[in-house]
């Protein structure tokens, strides 16, 4: 019987160690080929004609001039006259030409007229939203009216967090190529298995006729699950032209239409006893994620406050539609809640760390884990020594402050199948129609297969990124590591079981009494009775061993679970003359169950902290109500943090038997949830007043200081 | 043009950028097209000994000049010290900014063989990453500097 459970710590040679990602060498040498880098024989370049209005009806389209231009092979109307456009940048016509700039010329030569309709692209003032505001039913728990009337301290605040975009460095797009009635798609995607189905549905072709391939993807963060209009229309255009077509979005289109995290605004009231016991919550929140509005983020976040009243209004706006953004809804909910708690602590003149510890029982089943993590973080950042009451009272214009936050995420394993093949020459492959977003998925698969088979990691050839391999879920919700490690473990264990049966007679042993370690197969507890991996595999003759592993597979136990905690602390300095916030230190203490690769796990957290600095201090999709357009659809004014903006980063991974026993839990999302709140709280602690909005730009810092009454 | 030591002849329209020439007309796809307006550094190459954003140089401006792209940094399949340090310090995630970053780091280290952390943060501010690999990049540059000086202590 194959051994499916994870080996215990003392028996692991690879799992949990610090292993460099397998595709590192090809990435650093420019050899890694992304969708954007691919060329197919006869390939054309596709460009879209985009609507300049936020809300309009197409009146007329004249493609005649474009069709006659040099190099143009196909022109296709994708939104006929009469179609209603809901956001600026939406595609109306698509053209294909032999060279990229010729396609651009042709797109410019298409004449489209519009009937311009009224638009709304800003949502901060709910009173101006009119019938675009869609209130949800009130949610109440306990008796908030009574709790507030009995509260000894009530704290109130208004907070907001802007719409940001995904800004993948490799923009969205794909090559679509027909071979007769078969379609090859080379997309930039987070869902190699899933995306093909959208082409099947839209084009009315059998699933067996669509093949999806992708080796590397230049960022997704939740925005690359779908075929999208440019994918489906790209396939139709390729059919029309009789040649493959590559459409990659230009940077402005990428920022306008290919991603967006909904905004959140909230007026929050909290009630507590004088000793810091939290008793009541009331929130009136609103936000937008484009034409679909926005649902309520999970408020109050993490804390199970006994008496609550929540009202939320989604606002439908004419901005590019929202897409899942790394930990959807959590950064917003976290920022709103943790800011309100910090403001309550300030009203009580208490240390927020003490408030959190005092109310720890409100954190539900993971309360003790949060407590452990808070204490660990406090030790690392020297909270007790450095924390002060709100407002740094030391002389000078550089003010220093500390802030904290906490978060949660699921990260349960997705469905996954893995096929492990052991060849008579000793070579081993693991195949899954999965994808590596840069999280280290390839490396994780290789580690699990190698550990299971007792081989070095280099012995495993990992094949992913092709829908011809066994299906595996899309990479979203931090579900990939649990899914692929479970399916790979089971496939490798079953394959090993097969090879044990083959070699057992030669070793004069029962197959159940064999083990694989150090590139050998040996009798358990008797290394003298062994044969090398090569010798063992040569006994297969001409027939390779193939085994399929699945997640889930209840008969084979459970290798992964879900539900992490996690805390972060920030230390910042604020220049009260310029309003510039500088990150001094960020500390992340994170649990994630059993760690497969400590090096890439740490990288996920470093990356999340840095992405958090981006949205805490710099990022905002700035919309102009007068024109309905995005004002900063470029990387000069849509700002990301640079290498000098991130301060000292400290990552502490929770490890040990207790974590191992939980199995694998996804990590990609949770650590990106807290930075905004932790940094905002640190700024408030430094300057003595809340800067109510993210990103915390210098003008917002100075405005908040002025409202407070100046520099002191 | 001489690209990574190999002479390449190419005839393109004057408006074609060096980046598009490398990517669309030749097969040097290491340099990436991201911001396309000299902000993010993903298209960084070395032109005539000088680091440039190839999205903002016209191909005709590169006529007759020596160009080094990321593909030209390793020799006989052996990674250059900065590349090896990127791998070891996990200074890449999705890897799309990585080639530009690697070239920028190489050019930076050629000028500043013994950088401090502050030098690194100032000198490499012209490259942007979305996944957040800066922590690894900082370590990689300092480690590569050390290796290139023959393992002496960082000064």
HADDOCK unambig.tbl for C-alpha pairs under 7 A between the chains (distance, minus, plus):
assign (segid A and resid 20 and name CA) (segid B and resid 87 and name CA) 6.47 0.50 0.50
assign (segid A and resid 20 and name CA) (segid B and resid 88 and name CA) 6.07 0.50 0.50
assign (segid A and resid 20 and name CA) (segid B and resid 90 and name CA) 6.49 0.50 0.50
assign (segid A and resid 24 and name CA) (segid B and resid 87 and name CA) 5.17 0.50 0.50
assign (segid A and resid 25 and name CA) (segid B and resid 87 and name CA) 6.37 0.50 0.50
assign (segid A and resid 27 and name CA) (segid B and resid 95 and name CA) 5.67 0.50 0.50
assign (segid A and resid 27 and name CA) (segid B and resid 98 and name CA) 6.80 0.50 0.50
assign (segid A and resid 28 and name CA) (segid B and resid 83 and name CA) 5.61 0.50 0.50
assign (segid A and resid 28 and name CA) (segid B and resid 86 and name CA) 6.96 0.50 0.50
assign (segid A and resid 28 and name CA) (segid B and resid 98 and name CA) 6.07 0.50 0.50
assign (segid A and resid 28 and name CA) (segid B and resid 99 and name CA) 5.68 0.50 0.50
assign (segid A and resid 28 and name CA) (segid B and resid 102 and name CA) 6.73 0.50 0.50
assign (segid A and resid 29 and name CA) (segid B and resid 70 and name CA) 5.86 0.50 0.50
assign (segid A and resid 29 and name CA) (segid B and resid 71 and name CA) 5.62 0.50 0.50
assign (segid A and resid 29 and name CA) (segid B and resid 99 and name CA) 6.68 0.50 0.50
assign (segid A and resid 30 and name CA) (segid B and resid 30 and name CA) 4.03 0.50 0.50
assign (segid A and resid 30 and name CA) (segid B and resid 70 and name CA) 5.79 0.50 0.50
assign (segid A and resid 30 and name CA) (segid B and resid 71 and name CA) 5.63 0.50 0.50
assign (segid A and resid 30 and name CA) (segid B and resid 99 and name CA) 5.58 0.50 0.50
assign (segid A and resid 31 and name CA) (segid B and resid 30 and name CA) 6.59 0.50 0.50
assign (segid A and resid 37 and name CA) (segid B and resid 29 and name CA) 5.61 0.50 0.50
assign (segid A and resid 168 and name CA) (segid B and resid 130 and name CA) 6.82 0.50 0.50
assign (segid A and resid 169 and name CA) (segid B and resid 34 and name CA) 5.60 0.50 0.50
assign (segid A and resid 169 and name CA) (segid B and resid 96 and name CA) 6.48 0.50 0.50
assign (segid A and resid 169 and name CA) (segid B and resid 130 and name CA) 6.69 0.50 0.50
assign (segid A and resid 170 and name CA) (segid B and resid 34 and name CA) 6.44 0.50 0.50
assign (segid A and resid 170 and name CA) (segid B and resid 96 and name CA) 6.61 0.50 0.50
assign (segid A and resid 217 and name CA) (segid B and resid 94 and name CA) 6.39 0.50 0.50
assign (segid A and resid 218 and name CA) (segid B and resid 94 and name CA) 5.15 0.50 0.50
assign (segid A and resid 218 and name CA) (segid B and resid 95 and name CA) 6.56 0.50 0.50
assign (segid A and resid 218 and name CA) (segid B and resid 96 and name CA) 5.06 0.50 0.50
assign (segid A and resid 219 and name CA) (segid B and resid 94 and name CA) 5.69 0.50 0.50
assign (segid A and resid 251 and name CA) (segid B and resid 34 and name CA) 6.66 0.50 0.50
assign (segid A and resid 251 and name CA) (segid B and resid 35 and name CA) 5.74 0.50 0.50
assign (segid A and resid 437 and name CA) (segid B and resid 94 and name CA) 5.60 0.50 0.50
assign (segid A and resid 438 and name CA) (segid B and resid 93 and name CA) 4.08 0.50 0.50
assign (segid A and resid 438 and name CA) (segid B and resid 94 and name CA) 3.75 0.50 0.50
assign (segid A and resid 438 and name CA) (segid B and resid 95 and name CA) 6.88 0.50 0.50
assign (segid A and resid 439 and name CA) (segid B and resid 93 and name CA) 6.18 0.50 0.50
assign (segid A and resid 606 and name CA) (segid B and resid 132 and name CA) 6.65 0.50 0.50
assign (segid A and resid 606 and name CA) (segid B and resid 135 and name CA) 6.72 0.50 0.50
assign (segid A and resid 607 and name CA) (segid B and resid 131 and name CA) 5.41 0.50 0.50
assign (segid A and resid 607 and name CA) (segid B and resid 132 and name CA) 3.82 0.50 0.50
assign (segid A and resid 607 and name CA) (segid B and resid 133 and name CA) 5.81 0.50 0.50
assign (segid A and resid 608 and name CA) (segid B and resid 132 and name CA) 6.77 0.50 0.50
assign (segid A and resid 610 and name CA) (segid B and resid 132 and name CA) 5.10 0.50 0.50
assign (segid A and resid 611 and name CA) (segid B and resid 131 and name CA) 6.86 0.50 0.50
assign (segid A and resid 611 and name CA) (segid B and resid 132 and name CA) 5.95 0.50 0.50
assign (segid A and resid 634 and name CA) (segid B and resid 35 and name CA) 6.69 0.50 0.50
assign (segid A and resid 635 and name CA) (segid B and resid 35 and name CA) 5.98 0.50 0.50
assign (segid A and resid 635 and name CA) (segid B and resid 39 and name CA) 6.30 0.50 0.50
assign (segid A and resid 636 and name CA) (segid B and resid 39 and name CA) 5.86 0.50 0.50
assign (segid A and resid 642 and name CA) (segid B and resid 125 and name CA) 5.70 0.50 0.50
assign (segid A and resid 642 and name CA) (segid B and resid 128 and name CA) 5.83 0.50 0.50
assign (segid A and resid 643 and name CA) (segid B and resid 121 and name CA) 5.51 0.50 0.50
assign (segid A and resid 643 and name CA) (segid B and resid 124 and name CA) 6.84 0.50 0.50
assign (segid A and resid 643 and name CA) (segid B and resid 125 and name CA) 5.81 0.50 0.50
assign (segid A and resid 643 and name CA) (segid B and resid 134 and name CA) 5.36 0.50 0.50
assign (segid A and resid 644 and name CA) (segid B and resid 121 and name CA) 4.43 0.50 0.50
assign (segid A and resid 644 and name CA) (segid B and resid 122 and name CA) 6.40 0.50 0.50
assign (segid A and resid 644 and name CA) (segid B and resid 125 and name CA) 6.51 0.50 0.50
